[in-house]
Amino acid sequence: MKPRGAPKDQRLESVALAQVDGDCATGVRTIISPLTGVPSHYVRSLISYFVGLQYSRLPSMREFVTTMWERGVKEMMRLTAVNEGRMQSVIDNYERDIGETIEVSAKTMVEVIQRDGLKVVVTEQPFLKHVFNTAKMVADSVIRASWQILRAPVEAGFMLCDAPVAVVPPRGVRQIGFHVPRTVTYVPLSRAACLRVSRYGRRPLQYRYIDGQTAALINQNIAANSDRFIMGPSRRELETVVDLSRCQVPYEMPRATFQRHEQNDDGSFEVVTVNPRNYFYLPDGRTP
């Protein structure tokens, strides 16, 4: 964070997130080995929160949160600047509740806002709150789902990327979300292991060996979900996955778009759409 008039404060990374990342890493090491027995609720909680953080702390998510707050603040400003009477009421309430006097007149405020003379600057706070709130919501969803630890064959392995939580809808469905029926989520845990989360047919944790074709399809979904980069030990394998997943160039559409459908002096109606990526399925149409 960058407090006003002070140097950058990195305690969030060096203290809070460092502790969380360490705990989550312990959970990952525990769950990828079936020799450790049935994982405890605590270990599953760590993994669930790990998934939530990997989903929420992305640069693309920051862009989404920043855009959402910018649009929200601008809409609030538009509504308060409908006329001088409404603006004066807002000023009076502010002075009463905060105890500070606003020297600018209601008329001037209305004129400045209506000519778009104020710039909205969103700080780090909304995104940081979003990171932890969203991580908890995702974790609450993940821990109630069915889990499989997929094991890749020796000659293959799972890719890593900067957006590792790949949410894959069923074939033919364009709505994206953890709660869309028959959606499967992939989270690579290591080169040899990948967490597969599904809300369909909840069952106890399973460990499943998969073939090279299935691992390749999962890697394509992981690569297609990336924002900027993917990682792997083999250049040839990386080039193949990039080519098959069609992620050589960035998506034209952002992960989410905002569209305002209605607007008047009392409010507006805006729809936020999560845009689909490229998805890959088994020959019979099932999710890998």
MIFIKE-562499 format. One record per residue (C-alpha): residue number from 1; x, y, z; residue in one letter. Coordinates in Angstrom, 3 decimals, m for minus. Each point is the difference from the previous one (the first is absolute). Layout:
BEGIN
+-----+----------+----------+----------+---+
:   k :        u :        v :        w : r :
+-----+----------+----------+----------+---+
: NUM :        X :        Y :        Z : A :
...
+-----+----------+----------+----------+---+
//
This chain:
BEGIN
+-----+----------+----------+----------+---+
:   k :        u :        v :        w : r :
+-----+----------+----------+----------+---+
:   1 :    0.000 :    0.000 :    0.000 : M :
:   2 :    1.049 :    3.601 :   m0.527 : K :
:   3 :   m1.294 :    2.140 :    2.889 : P :
:   4 :   m0.350 :    3.686 :   m0.747 : R :
:   5 :    3.212 :    1.856 :    0.798 : G :
:   6 :    1.844 :   m3.161 :    1.047 : A :
:   7 :    2.181 :   m2.671 :   m1.650 : P :
:   8 :   m1.483 :   m3.257 :   m1.262 : K :
:   9 :   m1.195 :   m2.354 :    2.738 : D :
:  10 :    0.799 :   m3.615 :   m0.903 : Q :
:  11 :   m1.144 :   m1.649 :    3.232 : R :
:  12 :   m3.019 :   m1.476 :   m1.749 : L :
:  13 :    2.370 :   m2.056 :   m2.155 : E :
:  14 :    2.815 :   m0.590 :    2.474 : S :
:  15 :   m2.166 :   m0.843 :    3.021 : V :
:  16 :   m3.607 :   m0.882 :   m0.801 : A :
:  17 :    0.218 :   m1.616 :   m3.430 : L :
:  18 :    3.366 :   m1.601 :    0.733 : A :
:  19 :   m1.586 :   m1.827 :    2.933 : Q :
:  20 :   m3.021 :   m1.022 :   m2.041 : V :
:  21 :    2.133 :   m1.192 :   m2.928 : D :
:  22 :    2.141 :   m2.071 :    2.346 : G :
:  23 :   m3.007 :   m1.660 :    1.613 : D :
:  24 :   m1.592 :   m0.667 :   m3.395 : C :
:  25 :    3.238 :   m1.519 :   m1.311 : A :
:  26 :   m0.048 :   m2.430 :    2.927 : T :
:  27 :   m3.557 :   m0.960 :   m0.913 : G :
:  28 :    0.962 :   m0.546 :   m3.646 : V :
:  29 :    2.938 :   m2.251 :    0.926 : R :
:  30 :   m2.287 :   m2.026 :    2.259 : T :
:  31 :   m2.846 :   m0.511 :   m2.441 : I :
:  32 :    1.993 :   m0.939 :   m3.097 : I :
:  33 :    1.255 :   m3.140 :    1.711 : S :
:  34 :   m2.603 :   m2.774 :    0.586 : P :
:  35 :    2.422 :   m1.545 :    2.523 : L :
:  36 :   m0.977 :    2.653 :    2.554 : T :
:  37 :   m3.505 :   m1.474 :    0.286 : G :
:  38 :   m3.303 :    1.823 :   m0.134 : V :
:  39 :    0.757 :    3.733 :    0.332 : P :
:  40 :   m1.434 :    1.699 :    3.043 : S :
:  41 :   m2.579 :    2.773 :   m0.179 : H :
:  42 :    2.804 :    2.433 :    0.855 : Y :
:  43 :    2.070 :   m1.100 :   m2.995 : V :
:  44 :   m3.023 :    0.241 :   m2.300 : R :
:  45 :   m0.659 :    3.484 :    1.387 : S :
:  46 :    3.572 :    1.036 :   m0.820 : L :
:  47 :   m0.307 :   m1.315 :   m3.553 : I :
:  48 :   m3.387 :    1.690 :   m0.460 : S :
:  49 :    1.389 :    3.345 :    1.139 : Y :
:  50 :    3.037 :   m0.519 :   m2.222 : F :
:  51 :   m2.351 :   m0.402 :   m2.975 : V :
:  52 :   m1.901 :    3.129 :    1.046 : G :
:  53 :    3.174 :    2.083 :    0.192 : L :
:  54 :    1.300 :   m1.267 :   m3.335 : Q :
:  55 :   m3.318 :    1.022 :   m1.522 : Y :
:  56 :   m0.304 :    3.431 :    1.627 : S :
:  57 :    3.490 :    1.511 :    0.061 : R :
:  58 :    0.503 :    0.405 :   m3.754 : L :
:  59 :    0.900 :    3.182 :   m1.901 : P :
:  60 :   m3.097 :   m0.575 :   m2.147 : S :
:  61 :   m2.104 :   m0.193 :    3.160 : M :
:  62 :    1.502 :    3.274 :    1.185 : R :
:  63 :   m0.963 :    1.563 :   m3.326 : E :
:  64 :   m3.540 :   m1.315 :    0.446 : F :
:  65 :   m0.320 :    1.329 :    3.568 : V :
:  66 :    1.497 :    3.368 :   m0.922 : T :
:  67 :   m2.371 :    0.371 :   m2.955 : T :
:  68 :   m2.972 :   m1.001 :    2.158 : M :
:  69 :    0.849 :    2.602 :    2.639 : W :
:  70 :    0.687 :    2.712 :   m2.573 : E :
:  71 :   m3.365 :   m0.576 :   m1.634 : R :
:  72 :   m1.733 :   m0.158 :    3.364 : G :
:  73 :    1.494 :    3.261 :    1.249 : V :
:  74 :   m0.721 :    1.758 :   m3.287 : K :
:  75 :   m3.602 :   m1.167 :    0.164 : E :
:  76 :   m0.313 :    1.272 :    3.571 : M :
:  77 :    1.409 :    3.355 :   m1.114 : M :
:  78 :   m2.425 :    0.138 :   m2.916 : R :
:  79 :   m2.977 :   m0.626 :    2.259 : L :
:  80 :    1.061 :    2.606 :    2.570 : T :
:  81 :    0.523 :    2.581 :   m2.757 : A :
:  82 :   m3.481 :   m0.310 :   m1.523 : V :
:  83 :   m0.854 :    3.423 :    1.423 : N :
:  84 :    1.174 :    2.505 :    2.608 : E :
:  85 :   m2.623 :   m1.030 :    2.536 : G :
:  86 :    1.155 :   m3.609 :    0.053 : R :
:  87 :    3.649 :    1.045 :    0.175 : M :
:  88 :   m0.712 :    2.378 :    2.884 : Q :
:  89 :   m1.711 :   m2.822 :    1.871 : S :
:  90 :    3.073 :   m2.195 :   m0.478 : V :
:  91 :    2.286 :    2.814 :    1.205 : I :
:  92 :   m2.168 :    0.584 :    3.078 : D :
:  93 :    0.026 :   m3.692 :    0.896 : N :
:  94 :    3.760 :   m0.193 :   m0.458 : Y :
:  95 :    0.664 :    3.007 :    2.206 : E :
:  96 :   m2.332 :   m1.344 :    2.685 : R :
:  97 :    1.413 :   m3.557 :   m0.027 : D :
:  98 :    3.707 :    0.769 :   m0.535 : I :
:  99 :    0.260 :    3.338 :    1.764 : G :
: 100 :    1.892 :    1.675 :   m2.831 : E :
: 101 :   m1.158 :    3.082 :   m1.919 : T :
: 102 :   m0.065 :   m0.081 :   m3.794 : I :
: 103 :    0.936 :    3.431 :   m1.322 : E :
: 104 :   m1.101 :   m0.662 :   m3.596 : V :
: 105 :   m3.599 :    0.900 :   m0.826 : S :
: 106 :   m2.551 :   m2.564 :   m1.170 : A :
: 107 :   m0.306 :    1.865 :   m3.305 : K :
: 108 :    3.737 :   m0.219 :   m0.684 : T :
: 109 :    0.087 :   m3.693 :    0.917 : M :
: 110 :   m2.844 :   m0.752 :   m2.396 : V :
: 111 :    1.651 :    1.928 :   m2.826 : E :
: 112 :    3.390 :   m1.715 :    0.496 : V :
: 113 :   m1.466 :   m3.508 :    0.130 : I :
: 114 :   m2.321 :    0.506 :   m2.950 : Q :
: 115 :    2.886 :    1.128 :   m2.207 : R :
: 116 :    2.035 :   m3.019 :    1.157 : D :
: 117 :    2.501 :    2.238 :    1.783 : G :
: 118 :    0.866 :   m2.455 :    2.803 : L :
: 119 :    2.294 :   m2.992 :   m0.409 : K :
: 120 :   m0.708 :   m3.147 :    2.016 : V :
: 121 :    3.142 :   m1.705 :    1.361 : V :
: 122 :   m0.501 :   m3.393 :    1.666 : V :
: 123 :    2.599 :   m0.941 :    2.631 : T :
: 124 :    1.242 :   m3.490 :    0.880 : E :
: 125 :   m2.528 :   m0.441 :    2.811 : Q :
: 126 :   m3.000 :   m1.235 :   m2.014 : P :
: 127 :    2.116 :   m2.615 :   m1.773 : F :
: 128 :    1.630 :   m1.214 :    3.217 : L :
: 129 :   m3.399 :   m0.375 :    1.662 : K :
: 130 :   m1.252 :   m1.778 :   m3.095 : H :
: 131 :    2.953 :   m2.432 :    0.076 : V :
: 132 :   m0.809 :   m1.292 :    3.469 : F :
: 133 :   m3.801 :    0.185 :   m0.257 : N :
: 134 :   m0.020 :   m1.833 :   m3.322 : T :
: 135 :    2.552 :   m2.553 :    1.207 : A :
: 136 :   m2.292 :   m0.880 :    2.884 : K :
: 137 :   m3.085 :   m0.277 :   m2.219 : M :
: 138 :    1.844 :   m2.226 :   m2.469 : V :
: 139 :    1.409 :   m2.106 :    2.838 : A :
: 140 :   m3.485 :   m0.500 :    1.454 : D :
: 141 :   m1.142 :   m1.276 :   m3.393 : S :
: 142 :    3.030 :   m2.180 :   m0.714 : V :
: 143 :    0.027 :   m1.791 :    3.348 : I :
: 144 :   m3.589 :   m1.187 :   m0.564 : R :
: 145 :    0.728 :   m1.417 :   m3.469 : A :
: 146 :    1.346 :   m3.350 :   m1.203 : S :
: 147 :    3.761 :   m0.245 :   m0.282 : W :
: 148 :    2.282 :   m2.143 :   m2.116 : Q :
: 149 :    3.781 :    0.137 :    0.013 : I :
: 150 :    0.971 :   m0.771 :   m3.580 : L :
: 151 :    3.389 :   m1.605 :   m0.583 : R :
: 152 :    1.672 :    0.517 :   m3.357 : A :
: 153 :    2.024 :   m2.772 :   m1.661 : P :
: 154 :    3.769 :    0.048 :    0.404 : V :
: 155 :    0.578 :    1.185 :   m3.548 : E :
: 156 :   m2.370 :    2.967 :    0.426 : A :
: 157 :   m0.879 :    2.523 :    2.678 : G :
: 158 :   m2.124 :    3.027 :    0.825 : F :
: 159 :    0.768 :    3.547 :   m1.043 : M :
: 160 :   m0.019 :    2.979 :    2.355 : L :
: 161 :   m1.175 :    3.483 :   m0.928 : C :
: 162 :   m0.684 :    3.400 :    1.514 : D :
: 163 :   m3.761 :   m0.719 :    0.252 : A :
: 164 :    0.068 :   m3.629 :    1.136 : P :
: 165 :   m3.660 :   m0.409 :    1.045 : V :
: 166 :   m1.543 :   m1.099 :   m3.310 : A :
: 167 :   m3.806 :   m0.055 :    0.238 : V :
: 168 :   m1.289 :   m2.134 :   m2.903 : V :
: 169 :   m3.754 :   m0.085 :   m0.743 : P :
: 170 :   m1.659 :   m3.025 :   m1.624 : P :
: 171 :    0.225 :   m0.086 :   m3.777 : R :
: 172 :   m2.434 :    2.389 :   m1.656 : G :
: 173 :   m0.560 :    2.112 :    3.123 : V :
: 174 :    1.353 :    3.568 :   m0.082 : R :
: 175 :   m0.890 :    1.036 :    3.564 : Q :
: 176 :    3.101 :   m0.037 :    2.182 : I :
: 177 :    0.006 :   m0.595 :    3.750 : G :
: 178 :    0.735 :   m2.511 :    2.745 : F :
: 179 :   m3.708 :   m0.705 :    0.491 : H :
: 180 :   m0.958 :   m0.543 :   m3.642 : V :
: 181 :   m1.211 :   m3.650 :   m0.146 : P :
: 182 :    2.627 :   m2.546 :   m1.159 : R :
: 183 :    2.787 :    2.581 :    0.080 : T :
: 184 :    3.458 :   m1.406 :    0.765 : V :
: 185 :    2.878 :    2.022 :    1.464 : T :
: 186 :    3.669 :   m0.940 :   m0.418 : Y :
: 187 :    2.805 :    1.223 :    2.259 : V :
: 188 :    3.504 :   m1.352 :   m0.720 : P :
: 189 :    1.720 :   m0.812 :    3.293 : L :
: 190 :    3.289 :   m1.325 :   m1.360 : S :
: 191 :    1.486 :   m1.400 :   m3.185 : R :
: 192 :   m1.516 :   m3.394 :    0.797 : A :
: 193 :   m3.251 :    0.929 :    1.768 : A :
: 194 :   m3.053 :    2.128 :   m0.784 : C :
: 195 :   m3.083 :    0.637 :    2.126 : L :
: 196 :   m3.296 :   m0.606 :   m1.827 : R :
: 197 :   m3.043 :    1.563 :    1.716 : V :
: 198 :   m3.565 :   m0.781 :   m1.013 : S :
: 199 :   m3.340 :    0.599 :    1.680 : R :
: 200 :   m1.576 :   m2.844 :   m1.993 : Y :
: 201 :   m0.516 :   m3.260 :    1.911 : G :
: 202 :    1.794 :    0.939 :    3.206 : R :
: 203 :    2.225 :   m2.801 :    1.245 : R :
: 204 :    3.043 :   m0.473 :    2.266 : P :
: 205 :    3.457 :    1.049 :   m1.124 : L :
: 206 :    1.340 :   m2.245 :   m2.743 : Q :
: 207 :    3.436 :   m0.494 :   m1.508 : Y :
: 208 :   m0.162 :   m0.781 :   m3.731 : R :
: 209 :    2.672 :   m0.770 :   m2.565 : Y :
: 210 :   m0.641 :    1.489 :   m3.428 : I :
: 211 :    1.519 :   m0.589 :   m3.419 : D :
: 212 :    2.069 :    2.391 :   m2.059 : G :
: 213 :   m2.937 :    1.117 :   m2.159 : Q :
: 214 :   m2.033 :    1.036 :    3.035 : T :
: 215 :    2.981 :    1.817 :    1.531 : A :
: 216 :    0.531 :    1.847 :   m3.311 : A :
: 217 :   m3.634 :    1.159 :   m0.095 : L :
: 218 :    0.226 :    1.266 :    3.590 : I :
: 219 :    3.201 :    1.853 :   m0.888 : N :
: 220 :   m1.776 :    1.626 :   m2.927 : Q :
: 221 :   m2.748 :    1.226 :    2.341 : N :
: 222 :    2.613 :    1.308 :    2.442 : I :
: 223 :    1.921 :    1.798 :   m2.772 : A :
: 224 :   m3.181 :    1.476 :   m1.499 : A :
: 225 :   m0.916 :    1.375 :    3.438 : N :
: 226 :    3.349 :    1.781 :    0.448 : S :
: 227 :    0.360 :    3.775 :   m0.071 : D :
: 228 :    3.630 :    0.487 :   m1.006 : R :
: 229 :    2.126 :   m3.152 :    0.294 : F :
: 230 :    0.134 :   m3.764 :    0.475 : I :
: 231 :    2.894 :   m2.024 :    1.402 : M :
: 232 :    1.365 :   m3.487 :   m0.546 : G :
: 233 :    3.352 :   m1.834 :   m0.196 : P :
: 234 :   m0.211 :   m0.829 :   m3.722 : S :
: 235 :    0.080 :    2.680 :   m2.685 : R :
: 236 :   m1.417 :   m2.405 :   m2.571 : R :
: 237 :   m2.895 :   m0.884 :    2.293 : E :
: 238 :   m0.654 :    3.689 :    0.731 : L :
: 239 :   m0.049 :    0.903 :   m3.683 : E :
: 240 :   m2.422 :   m2.846 :   m0.731 : T :
: 241 :   m2.362 :    1.018 :    2.794 : V :
: 242 :    0.087 :    3.660 :   m1.057 : V :
: 243 :   m0.818 :   m0.976 :   m3.572 : D :
: 244 :   m2.822 :   m2.410 :    0.887 : L :
: 245 :   m1.554 :    2.324 :    2.596 : S :
: 246 :    0.057 :    2.928 :   m2.456 : R :
: 247 :    1.458 :    2.383 :    2.588 : C :
: 248 :    2.808 :    1.389 :   m2.168 : Q :
: 249 :   m1.658 :    3.429 :    0.130 : V :
: 250 :   m1.945 :    1.607 :    2.860 : P :
: 251 :   m3.778 :   m0.244 :    0.011 : Y :
: 252 :   m1.737 :    2.982 :   m1.547 : E :
: 253 :   m2.652 :   m0.111 :    2.723 : M :
: 254 :    0.992 :    0.595 :    3.645 : P :
: 255 :   m0.974 :   m2.587 :    2.594 : R :
: 256 :   m3.058 :    2.070 :    0.877 : A :
: 257 :   m1.915 :    2.766 :   m1.745 : T :
: 258 :   m2.440 :    2.600 :    1.314 : F :
: 259 :   m3.077 :    1.097 :   m1.910 : Q :
: 260 :   m2.540 :    2.581 :    1.143 : R :
: 261 :   m3.533 :   m0.751 :   m1.194 : H :
: 262 :   m2.074 :    2.650 :    1.761 : E :
: 263 :    0.681 :    3.342 :    1.630 : Q :
: 264 :   m2.062 :    2.808 :    1.515 : N :
: 265 :    0.266 :    2.620 :    2.737 : D :
: 266 :   m0.674 :   m2.563 :    2.713 : D :
: 267 :    2.380 :   m2.793 :   m0.987 : G :
: 268 :    1.177 :   m2.344 :   m2.736 : S :
: 269 :    0.015 :   m3.668 :   m0.960 : F :
: 270 :    3.358 :   m1.483 :   m0.943 : E :
: 271 :    0.910 :   m3.563 :   m0.942 : V :
: 272 :    3.431 :   m1.526 :    0.624 : V :
: 273 :    0.841 :   m2.923 :   m2.279 : T :
: 274 :    2.838 :   m2.481 :    0.546 : V :
: 275 :    1.273 :   m0.719 :   m3.501 : N :
: 276 :    0.850 :   m3.595 :   m0.988 : P :
: 277 :    3.479 :   m1.094 :   m1.062 : R :
: 278 :    0.979 :   m2.938 :   m2.226 : N :
: 279 :   m0.967 :   m3.402 :    1.431 : Y :
: 280 :    1.005 :   m3.549 :   m0.863 : F :
: 281 :   m1.806 :   m3.299 :    0.562 : Y :
: 282 :    0.350 :   m3.724 :   m0.465 : L :
: 283 :   m1.099 :   m1.476 :   m3.365 : P :
: 284 :   m3.379 :   m0.985 :    1.471 : D :
: 285 :   m0.607 :    3.602 :    1.152 : G :
: 286 :    0.640 :   m0.584 :    3.704 : R :
: 287 :    2.179 :    2.274 :    2.099 : T :
: 288 :    3.388 :   m1.703 :    0.598 : P :
+-----+----------+----------+----------+---+
//
